[in-house]
Amino acid sequence: MEEKIYKIHMGKAKCAVDLGDGSERGEYVDQDYILHKLGRPHRAISLMYCYYPLDEGWPGRASVVHASPDVSFAWDYPYDDYFTYKGGLGGNTEGEPFTYMRDIRAHGQDVNLTLTVDPHVSDEHLIKIAEDLRPFGRMFLRINHEATGNWFSFNKRCSYQEVADFFVRFCKILSEHAPNVSKVVCIGGIEDLSKTEMEKEKEFAQTIPAADVWSVDKYMALHWGWPYDVAERGGNSHSRGTVKDTFEKTKASFERFKYLNGGEAKPMTMAEFNADGDVTGAYEQAEMVKEFCDMVKAEKADWFTGFTFYQFRDRGRLGLEIEDPNNAGCGIEQPLMQTYKEIIHDEWFMPEMTTQEEIQFPVKLRWGGAEDAEGIAVPIHFEKNPTFCEVTFDDDSNIMMEINGKWFYKSPKAKTIDLMSAFFEKPLNGECDLTLKLFAPPASGENDLSVEDGLYNSYTTIDKLPDIRVRFEPVEL
């Protein structure tokens, strides 16, 4: 009997979850590893890069080309110590961050690129960056984040007014040359609940209507002196607030942004979020993150559209894993990992799935992004918890699939995917019906811009179902 298949749509979560992957504090971890550890893809993966092409030493990383024993703070280099953006004027899209952007999108996630940029670069530089980003679908670009601070190089070489003016200039260029890119403003917002106005409001009010997404960075505890000192009681290089205070400041920031936008709301996110284990220790770190997410759910905070957890693997204590000091490719799982995993598998933070009409092969699947994709759903009957469950493909399709709450990736070169790990943590208690869901993000990580709506969508035709093998006892008894 031929299996029935249905069209399915993946839409927005009530609160989206994004994940930081690599920064000045840690290296990029590939998406296969993260998917296996966490069991589901994120809405977006956050990458952090800088672009200071007019500076001496560029495109070398600041801490390498400007290494000095006099440096005693992470941002004391001539330009920001992020990985360097290898595109732009005179560059290309063969290296970073594009190799990682392709990995992210092939695994069914959107790109959330943070880029600190020298405000003195010409429009030609910005137009080239926009052209670099055109093939990467519906992505986010966070420009010169934490812009009301004083630590990044762009703030040291420009006034706040110039930084705000630059943001608006870059937004206009992106709107013209890369309308697929959502522009994210990240400023301090309301940092004192007794005040009505936000930090540097006079200069940055113009950035609120210019942006597509509003954000603030909020660490409920942070050791900003890392790695040059150790956080100890009485020290002055760390801080700790309360979960409630963090929530209320974020909400007040949204309300002020909305006011400055003529009363019209836009998506509000927390672009960096965590509590630093250097200050709280590993157990209270997990408790604070959970308490914040519980608060979002309890209030049914529909004004809060997402947060980016900073980050997956960290050389300090801001990661779900700590980087092994003996082996940078090895992570040491923290208590927060299990807490975070439970959070992102909660219905409030999961993308909405809507099953639609029954369809027939061949099927043309559309991938708009992690918040707008069309896939297929295949009902499967299980007599009991399986002994074997796997799917075998005879094509070079690029597929993200989910069953029993766990997601799997099939690359173009893979043929058989073992789905049994979906039943290790959540074994079936008896007879039930489950649905195997399949989506087809672009295998190359890039959209085909020759297609009429290729800026926003990627298409894949599936001719038939893979072979689905389910057995409920060992091969031999």
Secondary structure as UniProt FT lines:
FT   STRAND          5..10
FT   STRAND          16..20
FT   TURN            24..25
FT   HELIX           31..38
FT   STRAND          44..51
FT   TURN            53..54
FT   TURN            56..59
FT   HELIX           62..65
FT   TURN            69..70
FT   TURN            74..75
FT   STRAND          83..84
FT   TURN            89..90
FT   TURN            96..97
FT   HELIX           98..106
FT   TURN            107..108
FT   STRAND          110..117
FT   TURN            119..120
FT   HELIX           123..133
FT   HELIX           134..136
FT   STRAND          139..143
FT   TURN            147..148
FT   HELIX           153..157
FT   HELIX           160..177
FT   TURN            179..180
FT   STRAND          181..186
FT   TURN            193..194
FT   TURN            199..200
FT   HELIX           201..204
FT   TURN            205..206
FT   HELIX           207..210
FT   STRAND          213..223
FT   TURN            224..228
FT   TURN            233..234
FT   STRAND          238..240
FT   HELIX           243..260
FT   TURN            261..263
FT   STRAND          268..275
FT   HELIX           277..299
FT   TURN            302..303
FT   STRAND          304..309
FT   STRAND          313..314
FT   STRAND          321..324
FT   TURN            325..326
FT   STRAND          327..333
FT   HELIX           335..344
FT   HELIX           347..349
FT   STRAND          353..359
FT   STRAND          363..369
FT   TURN            370..371
FT   STRAND          372..382
FT   STRAND          388..392
FT   STRAND          399..403
FT   TURN            404..405
FT   STRAND          406..410
FT   TURN            412..413
FT   STRAND          416..418
FT   HELIX           420..423
FT   STRAND          432..439
FT   TURN            443..444
FT   TURN            449..450
FT   TURN            452..456
FT   STRAND          458..462
FT   STRAND          467..471
//
